[in-house]
Amino acid sequence: MLKDCQLDHIAIAVKNIEEKVKIYRDLGIHFEDRREIVPEQKVKTAFATIEEHAHLELLEPTSDQSPIAQYIAKKGEGIHHLCFKVTDIKAKSAELKAKGYTLIYENPVKGANNKLINFIHPKSTGGVLIELSEELG
């Protein structure tokens, strides 16, 4: 197993979290009852643990100006990004920039579940939006 980078979650953009939770519940996947609003991202989240390190995240826009609302308008509901947990997001961001990757944010920002996050632009990764996250103390 990788020590400094592991899959944290797969995020799915949805119009309505509660409608989609029912689909996954029917498959036997249990989502936490807690929903988190992340004002900086204009999104509501729901998480389900798949295994010790991997989760599903449903993302519902809370505003028409939300990046998730814009994504759904352009591409429809579906897989939005892969997230990998790193031990030091600032160092990993600097390392990736030095290797020529384009990051969405100049500096990591606050995300859901008490984490710092940044994204690698899909133009740098062959079309896949990749999120990096680091748990805050």
PAKOLTOR-188398 format. One record per atom (N, C-alpha, C, O): residue number from 0; residue in one letter; x, y, z. Coordinates in steps of 0.05 Angstrom, whole numbers. Layout:
N
(r NUM, 'a', (X, Y, Z))
...
***
This chain:
137
(r 0, 'm', (17, -24, 0))
(r 0, 'm', (0, 0, 0))
(r 0, 'm', (18, 25, 0))
(r 0, 'm', (39, 26, 13))
(r 1, 'l', (9, 45, -15))
(r 1, 'l', (24, 70, -15))
(r 1, 'l', (21, 84, 12))
(r 1, 'l', (-1, 84, 24))
(r 2, 'k', (43, 95, 22))
(r 2, 'k', (42, 107, 49))
(r 2, 'k', (35, 137, 47))
(r 2, 'k', (23, 147, 66))
(r 3, 'd', (43, 150, 25))
(r 3, 'd', (38, 179, 25))
(r 3, 'd', (16, 187, 6))
(r 3, 'd', (12, 211, 1))
(r 4, 'c', (1, 167, -6))
(r 4, 'c', (-21, 173, -24))
(r 4, 'c', (-39, 149, -26))
(r 4, 'c', (-30, 128, -34))
(r 5, 'q', (-64, 152, -18))
(r 5, 'q', (-83, 130, -20))
(r 5, 'q', (-110, 140, -28))
(r 5, 'q', (-117, 163, -22))
(r 6, 'l', (-126, 123, -41))
(r 6, 'l', (-153, 131, -49))
(r 6, 'l', (-169, 138, -25))
(r 6, 'l', (-170, 123, -5))
(r 7, 'd', (-181, 161, -25))
(r 7, 'd', (-199, 170, -3))
(r 7, 'd', (-228, 167, -11))
(r 7, 'd', (-244, 155, 3))
(r 8, 'h', (-235, 177, -35))
(r 8, 'h', (-263, 174, -44))
(r 8, 'h', (-266, 178, -74))
(r 8, 'h', (-249, 189, -87))
(r 9, 'i', (-289, 169, -83))
(r 9, 'i', (-298, 175, -110))
(r 9, 'i', (-322, 193, -107))
(r 9, 'i', (-341, 185, -92))
(r 10, 'a', (-322, 216, -120))
(r 10, 'a', (-344, 235, -117))
(r 10, 'a', (-363, 234, -141))
(r 10, 'a', (-354, 232, -164))
(r 11, 'i', (-388, 235, -135))
(r 11, 'i', (-409, 234, -156))
(r 11, 'i', (-426, 259, -154))
(r 11, 'i', (-437, 265, -133))
(r 12, 'a', (-428, 273, -176))
(r 12, 'a', (-445, 297, -177))
(r 12, 'a', (-474, 289, -181))
(r 12, 'a', (-480, 273, -199))
(r 13, 'v', (-492, 299, -164))
(r 13, 'v', (-520, 292, -165))
(r 13, 'v', (-537, 317, -162))
(r 13, 'v', (-529, 337, -150))
(r 14, 'k', (-562, 315, -172))
(r 14, 'k', (-581, 337, -168))
(r 14, 'k', (-594, 336, -141))
(r 14, 'k', (-601, 357, -130))
(r 15, 'n', (-598, 312, -131))
(r 15, 'n', (-612, 308, -106))
(r 15, 'n', (-599, 285, -90))
(r 15, 'n', (-602, 262, -98))
(r 16, 'i', (-586, 291, -68))
(r 16, 'i', (-572, 271, -52))
(r 16, 'i', (-591, 249, -43))
(r 16, 'i', (-585, 225, -45))
(r 17, 'e', (-614, 257, -32))
(r 17, 'e', (-632, 237, -19))
(r 17, 'e', (-642, 217, -40))
(r 17, 'e', (-645, 193, -33))
(r 18, 'e', (-648, 226, -64))
(r 18, 'e', (-657, 207, -85))
(r 18, 'e', (-635, 187, -91))
(r 18, 'e', (-640, 163, -95))
(r 19, 'k', (-610, 196, -93))
(r 19, 'k', (-588, 178, -100))
(r 19, 'k', (-580, 160, -76))
(r 19, 'k', (-572, 137, -81))
(r 20, 'v', (-582, 170, -52))
(r 20, 'v', (-576, 153, -28))
(r 20, 'v', (-594, 128, -29))
(r 20, 'v', (-584, 106, -23))
(r 21, 'k', (-619, 131, -37))
(r 21, 'k', (-637, 108, -38))
(r 21, 'k', (-626, 87, -58))
(r 21, 'k', (-628, 63, -52))
(r 22, 'i', (-616, 95, -81))
(r 22, 'i', (-605, 76, -100))
(r 22, 'i', (-582, 60, -87))
(r 22, 'i', (-582, 36, -89))
(r 23, 'y', (-564, 74, -74))
(r 23, 'y', (-541, 60, -62))
(r 23, 'y', (-550, 43, -38))
(r 23, 'y', (-539, 21, -34))
(r 24, 'r', (-570, 52, -23))
(r 24, 'r', (-580, 37, -1))
(r 24, 'r', (-592, 10, -11))
(r 24, 'r', (-588, -11, 1))
(r 25, 'd', (-605, 12, -34))
(r 25, 'd', (-616, -13, -46))
(r 25, 'd', (-594, -32, -54))
(r 25, 'd', (-599, -56, -56))
(r 26, 'l', (-570, -22, -60))
(r 26, 'l', (-547, -39, -66))
(r 26, 'l', (-534, -50, -41))
(r 26, 'l', (-517, -67, -43))
(r 27, 'g', (-541, -39, -18))
(r 27, 'g', (-529, -48, 7))
(r 27, 'g', (-508, -29, 18))
(r 27, 'g', (-493, -36, 37))
(r 28, 'i', (-506, -5, 6))
(r 28, 'i', (-486, 14, 15))
(r 28, 'i', (-499, 34, 34))
(r 28, 'i', (-520, 46, 27))
(r 29, 'h', (-488, 38, 57))
(r 29, 'h', (-500, 55, 78))
(r 29, 'h', (-486, 83, 78))
(r 29, 'h', (-462, 84, 82))
(r 30, 'f', (-501, 104, 74))
(r 30, 'f', (-491, 131, 76))
(r 30, 'f', (-496, 141, 104))
(r 30, 'f', (-516, 135, 117))
(r 31, 'e', (-477, 156, 114))
(r 31, 'e', (-480, 169, 140))
(r 31, 'e', (-505, 187, 139))
(r 31, 'e', (-513, 197, 118))
(r 32, 'd', (-519, 190, 162))
(r 32, 'd', (-542, 207, 163))
(r 32, 'd', (-534, 237, 161))
(r 32, 'd', (-550, 253, 151))
(r 33, 'r', (-510, 243, 169))
(r 33, 'r', (-500, 271, 169))
(r 33, 'r', (-496, 281, 141))
(r 33, 'r', (-485, 267, 124))
(r 34, 'r', (-505, 305, 136))
(r 34, 'r', (-500, 319, 111))
(r 34, 'r', (-484, 344, 118))
(r 34, 'r', (-490, 357, 138))
(r 35, 'e', (-464, 350, 102))
(r 35, 'e', (-448, 374, 107))
(r 35, 'e', (-450, 393, 84))
(r 35, 'e', (-448, 386, 61))
(r 36, 'i', (-455, 419, 92))
(r 36, 'i', (-455, 440, 72))
(r 36, 'i', (-427, 452, 73))
(r 36, 'i', (-416, 459, 94))
(r 37, 'v', (-414, 454, 49))
(r 37, 'v', (-388, 467, 47))
(r 37, 'v', (-392, 493, 32))
(r 37, 'v', (-392, 494, 7))
(r 38, 'p', (-395, 515, 47))
(r 38, 'p', (-402, 541, 34))
(r 38, 'p', (-381, 550, 13))
(r 38, 'p', (-389, 561, -7))
(r 39, 'e', (-356, 545, 18))
(r 39, 'e', (-335, 553, -1))
(r 39, 'e', (-338, 539, -28))
(r 39, 'e', (-331, 551, -48))
(r 40, 'q', (-349, 515, -28))
(r 40, 'q', (-352, 500, -53))
(r 40, 'q', (-381, 501, -63))
(r 40, 'q', (-387, 492, -85))
(r 41, 'k', (-399, 513, -47))
(r 41, 'k', (-428, 515, -54))
(r 41, 'k', (-439, 487, -59))
(r 41, 'k', (-451, 482, -80))
(r 42, 'v', (-435, 469, -40))
(r 42, 'v', (-443, 441, -44))
(r 42, 'v', (-452, 429, -17))
(r 42, 'v', (-442, 436, 4))
(r 43, 'k', (-470, 410, -19))
(r 43, 'k', (-477, 393, 3))
(r 43, 'k', (-466, 365, -2))
(r 43, 'k', (-467, 356, -25))
(r 44, 't', (-455, 352, 18))
(r 44, 't', (-443, 326, 15))
(r 44, 't', (-456, 304, 32))
(r 44, 't', (-468, 310, 53))
(r 45, 'a', (-453, 280, 23))
(r 45, 'a', (-460, 256, 38))
(r 45, 'a', (-439, 235, 33))
(r 45, 'a', (-430, 232, 10))
(r 46, 'f', (-430, 221, 54))
(r 46, 'f', (-409, 201, 51))
(r 46, 'f', (-418, 173, 59))
(r 46, 'f', (-434, 170, 78))
(r 47, 'a', (-407, 153, 45))
(r 47, 'a', (-411, 125, 52))
(r 47, 'a', (-384, 112, 53))
(r 47, 'a', (-368, 116, 35))
(r 48, 't', (-379, 96, 73))
(r 48, 't', (-354, 82, 75))
(r 48, 't', (-357, 56, 59))
(r 48, 't', (-375, 40, 63))
(r 49, 'i', (-338, 52, 40))
(r 49, 'i', (-338, 27, 25))
(r 49, 'i', (-319, 7, 38))
(r 49, 'i', (-326, -17, 40))
(r 50, 'e', (-296, 16, 46))
(r 50, 'e', (-277, 0, 61))
(r 50, 'e', (-261, 19, 78))
(r 50, 'e', (-265, 43, 77))
(r 51, 'e', (-242, 9, 92))
(r 51, 'e', (-227, 26, 112))
(r 51, 'e', (-218, 53, 101))
(r 51, 'e', (-220, 73, 114))
(r 52, 'h', (-208, 53, 76))
(r 52, 'h', (-197, 78, 66))
(r 52, 'h', (-213, 90, 43))
(r 52, 'h', (-207, 113, 35))
(r 53, 'a', (-232, 76, 33))
(r 53, 'a', (-246, 86, 9))
(r 53, 'a', (-276, 92, 15))
(r 53, 'a', (-289, 77, 29))
(r 54, 'h', (-285, 114, 4))
(r 54, 'h', (-312, 123, 9))
(r 54, 'h', (-325, 132, -18))
(r 54, 'h', (-311, 136, -38))
(r 55, 'l', (-351, 134, -17))
(r 55, 'l', (-366, 147, -39))
(r 55, 'l', (-375, 174, -27))
(r 55, 'l', (-383, 176, -4))
(r 56, 'e', (-373, 195, -44))
(r 56, 'e', (-383, 221, -36))
(r 56, 'e', (-403, 230, -57))
(r 56, 'e', (-398, 229, -81))
(r 57, 'l', (-427, 237, -48))
(r 57, 'l', (-447, 249, -65))
(r 57, 'l', (-445, 279, -61))
(r 57, 'l', (-444, 289, -39))
(r 58, 'l', (-445, 294, -84))
(r 58, 'l', (-443, 323, -84))
(r 58, 'l', (-468, 335, -96))
(r 58, 'l', (-474, 330, -120))
(r 59, 'e', (-482, 351, -81))
(r 59, 'e', (-506, 364, -91))
(r 59, 'e', (-501, 395, -90))
(r 59, 'e', (-493, 405, -69))
(r 60, 'p', (-505, 409, -112))
(r 60, 'p', (-500, 438, -111))
(r 60, 'p', (-520, 452, -93))
(r 60, 'p', (-544, 444, -91))
(r 61, 't', (-511, 473, -80))
(r 61, 't', (-529, 489, -63))
(r 61, 't', (-535, 516, -76))
(r 61, 't', (-549, 533, -65))
(r 62, 's', (-524, 520, -100))
(r 62, 's', (-527, 545, -115))
(r 62, 's', (-523, 540, -145))
(r 62, 's', (-508, 521, -152))
(r 63, 'd', (-535, 556, -161))
(r 63, 'd', (-531, 553, -190))
(r 63, 'd', (-502, 561, -197))
(r 63, 'd', (-492, 554, -219))
(r 64, 'q', (-488, 576, -179))
(r 64, 'q', (-460, 584, -184))
(r 64, 'q', (-441, 563, -174))
(r 64, 'q', (-416, 567, -177))
(r 65, 's', (-450, 541, -163))
(r 65, 's', (-433, 520, -154))
(r 65, 's', (-418, 507, -177))
(r 65, 's', (-431, 502, -198))
(r 66, 'p', (-393, 500, -174))
(r 66, 'p', (-379, 485, -195))
(r 66, 'p', (-393, 458, -201))
(r 66, 'p', (-393, 449, -224))
(r 67, 'i', (-406, 447, -181))
(r 67, 'i', (-421, 422, -186))
(r 67, 'i', (-446, 427, -202))
(r 67, 'i', (-453, 411, -220))
(r 68, 'a', (-460, 449, -198))
(r 68, 'a', (-483, 456, -214))
(r 68, 'a', (-475, 460, -243))
(r 68, 'a', (-488, 451, -262))
(r 69, 'q', (-452, 473, -247))
(r 69, 'q', (-442, 478, -274))
(r 69, 'q', (-434, 452, -287))
(r 69, 'q', (-438, 448, -311))
(r 70, 'y', (-421, 434, -272))
(r 70, 'y', (-413, 408, -282))
(r 70, 'y', (-438, 392, -291))
(r 70, 'y', (-438, 381, -313))
(r 71, 'i', (-459, 391, -274))
(r 71, 'i', (-483, 376, -281))
(r 71, 'i', (-496, 388, -306))
(r 71, 'i', (-506, 374, -323))
(r 72, 'a', (-497, 415, -307))
(r 72, 'a', (-509, 428, -331))
(r 72, 'a', (-495, 421, -357))
(r 72, 'a', (-507, 418, -378))
(r 73, 'k', (-468, 418, -355))
(r 73, 'k', (-452, 413, -378))
(r 73, 'k', (-450, 383, -385))
(r 73, 'k', (-452, 375, -408))
(r 74, 'k', (-447, 366, -364))
(r 74, 'k', (-441, 338, -369))
(r 74, 'k', (-462, 318, -358))
(r 74, 'k', (-462, 295, -364))
(r 75, 'g', (-481, 329, -342))
(r 75, 'g', (-500, 312, -329))
(r 75, 'g', (-489, 300, -303))
(r 75, 'g', (-466, 303, -296))
(r 76, 'e', (-507, 286, -289))
(r 76, 'e', (-499, 273, -264))
(r 76, 'e', (-479, 250, -270))
(r 76, 'e', (-479, 239, -291))
(r 77, 'g', (-461, 245, -251))
(r 77, 'g', (-443, 223, -254))
(r 77, 'g', (-417, 228, -239))
(r 77, 'g', (-415, 246, -223))
(r 78, 'i', (-398, 210, -244))
(r 78, 'i', (-372, 212, -230))
(r 78, 'i', (-359, 239, -236))
(r 78, 'i', (-356, 247, -259))
(r 79, 'h', (-352, 253, -215))
(r 79, 'h', (-340, 280, -217))
(r 79, 'h', (-310, 279, -214))
(r 79, 'h', (-295, 291, -229))
(r 80, 'h', (-300, 265, -193))
(r 80, 'h', (-271, 265, -188))
(r 80, 'h', (-263, 241, -171))
(r 80, 'h', (-280, 228, -158))
(r 81, 'l', (-237, 235, -172))
(r 81, 'l', (-225, 217, -153))
(r 81, 'l', (-209, 233, -133))
(r 81, 'l', (-196, 253, -140))
(r 82, 'c', (-210, 225, -108))
(r 82, 'c', (-195, 239, -87))
(r 82, 'c', (-175, 220, -75))
(r 82, 'c', (-181, 197, -67))
(r 83, 'f', (-150, 231, -72))
(r 83, 'f', (-129, 216, -59))
(r 83, 'f', (-119, 231, -34))
(r 83, 'f', (-114, 255, -35))
(r 84, 'k', (-118, 217, -12))
(r 84, 'k', (-108, 229, 13))
(r 84, 'k', (-78, 229, 13))
(r 84, 'k', (-65, 209, 7))
(r 85, 'v', (-67, 252, 20))
(r 85, 'v', (-38, 255, 21))
(r 85, 'v', (-30, 264, 50))
(r 85, 'v', (-47, 275, 64))
(r 86, 't', (-5, 260, 57))
(r 86, 't', (3, 267, 84))
(r 86, 't', (10, 297, 87))
(r 86, 't', (7, 308, 109))
(r 87, 'd', (18, 310, 65))
(r 87, 'd', (25, 338, 66))
(r 87, 'd', (16, 351, 40))
(r 87, 'd', (31, 350, 20))
(r 88, 'i', (-8, 363, 40))
(r 88, 'i', (-19, 373, 15))
(r 88, 'i', (-3, 396, 3))
(r 88, 'i', (-1, 399, -21))
(r 89, 'k', (8, 413, 21))
(r 89, 'k', (24, 435, 10))
(r 89, 'k', (49, 426, -4))
(r 89, 'k', (56, 435, -26))
(r 90, 'a', (63, 406, 8))
(r 90, 'a', (87, 395, -5))
(r 90, 'a', (80, 380, -30))
(r 90, 'a', (94, 383, -50))
(r 91, 'k', (58, 365, -30))
(r 91, 'k', (50, 350, -54))
(r 91, 'k', (41, 369, -76))
(r 91, 'k', (48, 364, -99))
(r 92, 's', (27, 390, -69))
(r 92, 's', (19, 410, -89))
(r 92, 's', (44, 423, -102))
(r 92, 's', (45, 426, -126))
(r 93, 'a', (63, 430, -86))
(r 93, 'a', (88, 443, -96))
(r 93, 'a', (103, 423, -114))
(r 93, 'a', (113, 430, -135))
(r 94, 'e', (105, 398, -105))
(r 94, 'e', (118, 377, -121))
(r 94, 'e', (104, 374, -149))
(r 94, 'e', (118, 372, -169))
(r 95, 'l', (78, 373, -149))
(r 95, 'l', (63, 369, -174))
(r 95, 'l', (66, 394, -192))
(r 95, 'l', (69, 391, -216))
(r 96, 'k', (65, 418, -180))
(r 96, 'k', (69, 442, -196))
(r 96, 'k', (97, 441, -210))
(r 96, 'k', (100, 448, -233))
(r 97, 'a', (117, 433, -194))
(r 97, 'a', (144, 432, -205))
(r 97, 'a', (147, 412, -227))
(r 97, 'a', (164, 414, -245))
(r 98, 'k', (129, 392, -227))
(r 98, 'k', (129, 372, -249))
(r 98, 'k', (112, 380, -272))
(r 98, 'k', (109, 365, -292))
(r 99, 'g', (100, 404, -271))
(r 99, 'g', (85, 415, -293))
(r 99, 'g', (55, 411, -292))
(r 99, 'g', (41, 418, -312))
(r 100, 'y', (44, 401, -270))
(r 100, 'y', (15, 398, -268))
(r 100, 'y', (2, 424, -261))
(r 100, 'y', (14, 441, -247))
(r 101, 't', (-22, 428, -272))
(r 101, 't', (-37, 452, -266))
(r 101, 't', (-57, 446, -243))
(r 101, 't', (-73, 428, -245))
(r 102, 'l', (-55, 462, -222))
(r 102, 'l', (-73, 458, -199))
(r 102, 'l', (-95, 479, -201))
(r 102, 'l', (-91, 502, -211))
(r 103, 'i', (-119, 473, -191))
(r 103, 'i', (-141, 491, -191))
(r 103, 'i', (-137, 515, -173))
(r 103, 'i', (-143, 538, -180))
(r 104, 'y', (-127, 509, -149))
(r 104, 'y', (-122, 531, -129))
(r 104, 'y', (-92, 535, -125))
(r 104, 'y', (-77, 516, -125))
(r 105, 'e', (-85, 560, -122))
(r 105, 'e', (-57, 567, -116))
(r 105, 'e', (-48, 554, -90))
(r 105, 'e', (-26, 544, -87))
(r 106, 'n', (-66, 555, -70))
(r 106, 'n', (-61, 543, -44))
(r 106, 'n', (-85, 526, -37))
(r 106, 'n', (-107, 532, -45))
(r 107, 'p', (-81, 505, -21))
(r 107, 'p', (-103, 487, -13))
(r 107, 'p', (-125, 503, 1))
(r 107, 'p', (-119, 523, 15))
(r 108, 'v', (-150, 494, -1))
(r 108, 'v', (-173, 507, 11))
(r 108, 'v', (-187, 487, 29))
(r 108, 'v', (-182, 463, 27))
(r 109, 'k', (-205, 497, 46))
(r 109, 'k', (-220, 480, 64))
(r 109, 'k', (-241, 465, 47))
(r 109, 'k', (-255, 476, 31))
(r 110, 'g', (-243, 439, 53))
(r 110, 'g', (-263, 422, 40))
(r 110, 'g', (-280, 408, 61))
(r 110, 'g', (-279, 415, 85))
(r 111, 'a', (-296, 388, 53))
(r 111, 'a', (-313, 373, 71))
(r 111, 'a', (-297, 356, 90))
(r 111, 'a', (-273, 350, 85))
(r 112, 'n', (-309, 347, 111))
(r 112, 'n', (-297, 329, 131))
(r 112, 'n', (-272, 339, 143))
(r 112, 'n', (-253, 323, 149))
(r 113, 'n', (-270, 365, 148))
(r 113, 'n', (-247, 377, 161))
(r 113, 'n', (-220, 371, 147))
(r 113, 'n', (-201, 362, 159))
(r 114, 'k', (-220, 376, 121))
(r 114, 'k', (-196, 371, 105))
(r 114, 'k', (-188, 395, 89))
(r 114, 'k', (-205, 412, 82))
(r 115, 'l', (-162, 397, 83))
(r 115, 'l', (-152, 416, 63))
(r 115, 'l', (-152, 401, 37))
(r 115, 'l', (-145, 378, 35))
(r 116, 'i', (-160, 416, 15))
(r 116, 'i', (-161, 403, -11))
(r 116, 'i', (-149, 420, -33))
(r 116, 'i', (-146, 444, -29))
(r 117, 'n', (-143, 407, -54))
(r 117, 'n', (-135, 420, -79))
(r 117, 'n', (-142, 401, -102))
(r 117, 'n', (-145, 377, -97))
(r 118, 'f', (-144, 411, -126))
(r 118, 'f', (-150, 394, -148))
(r 118, 'f', (-129, 397, -170))
(r 118, 'f', (-118, 419, -174))
(r 119, 'i', (-123, 375, -183))
(r 119, 'i', (-106, 375, -207))
(r 119, 'i', (-125, 378, -231))
(r 119, 'i', (-143, 362, -234))
(r 120, 'h', (-120, 398, -247))
(r 120, 'h', (-137, 403, -270))
(r 120, 'h', (-138, 379, -289))
(r 120, 'h', (-117, 367, -294))
(r 121, 'p', (-162, 372, -299))
(r 121, 'p', (-163, 348, -317))
(r 121, 'p', (-147, 350, -342))
(r 121, 'p', (-140, 330, -354))
(r 122, 'k', (-140, 375, -351))
(r 122, 'k', (-122, 377, -374))
(r 122, 'k', (-94, 367, -369))
(r 122, 'k', (-79, 361, -387))
(r 123, 's', (-87, 365, -343))
(r 123, 's', (-61, 355, -335))
(r 123, 's', (-61, 325, -331))
(r 123, 's', (-39, 313, -328))
(r 124, 't', (-84, 313, -330))
(r 124, 't', (-86, 284, -322))
(r 124, 't', (-101, 267, -342))
(r 124, 't', (-110, 245, -335))
(r 125, 'g', (-103, 275, -367))
(r 125, 'g', (-117, 259, -387))
(r 125, 'g', (-147, 259, -384))
(r 125, 'g', (-160, 240, -391))
(r 126, 'g', (-158, 281, -373))
(r 126, 'g', (-187, 283, -371))
(r 126, 'g', (-200, 276, -345))
(r 126, 'g', (-224, 277, -342))
(r 127, 'v', (-184, 268, -325))
(r 127, 'v', (-194, 260, -299))
(r 127, 'v', (-189, 283, -278))
(r 127, 'v', (-165, 291, -275))
(r 128, 'l', (-210, 293, -265))
(r 128, 'l', (-206, 312, -244))
(r 128, 'l', (-197, 297, -219))
(r 128, 'l', (-211, 278, -210))
(r 129, 'i', (-174, 304, -208))
(r 129, 'i', (-163, 290, -185))
(r 129, 'i', (-161, 310, -162))
(r 129, 'i', (-149, 332, -164))
(r 130, 'e', (-173, 302, -140))
(r 130, 'e', (-171, 318, -115))
(r 130, 'e', (-150, 307, -97))
(r 130, 'e', (-147, 283, -95))
(r 131, 'l', (-135, 325, -84))
(r 131, 'l', (-116, 317, -63))
(r 131, 'l', (-128, 327, -37))
(r 131, 'l', (-140, 349, -36))
(r 132, 's', (-126, 311, -15))
(r 132, 's', (-137, 320, 10))
(r 132, 's', (-118, 313, 33))
(r 132, 's', (-103, 293, 32))
(r 133, 'e', (-118, 329, 53))
(r 133, 'e', (-103, 324, 78))
(r 133, 'e', (-121, 330, 101))
(r 133, 'e', (-133, 351, 103))
(r 134, 'e', (-122, 311, 120))
(r 134, 'e', (-138, 315, 144))
(r 134, 'e', (-126, 336, 161))
(r 134, 'e', (-102, 337, 166))
(r 135, 'l', (-143, 355, 171))
(r 135, 'l', (-134, 375, 189))
(r 135, 'l', (-134, 363, 217))
(r 135, 'l', (-151, 347, 224))
(r 136, 'g', (-114, 371, 233))
(r 136, 'g', (-111, 361, 260))
(r 136, 'g', (-135, 360, 276))
(r 136, 'g', (-135, 351, 299))
***
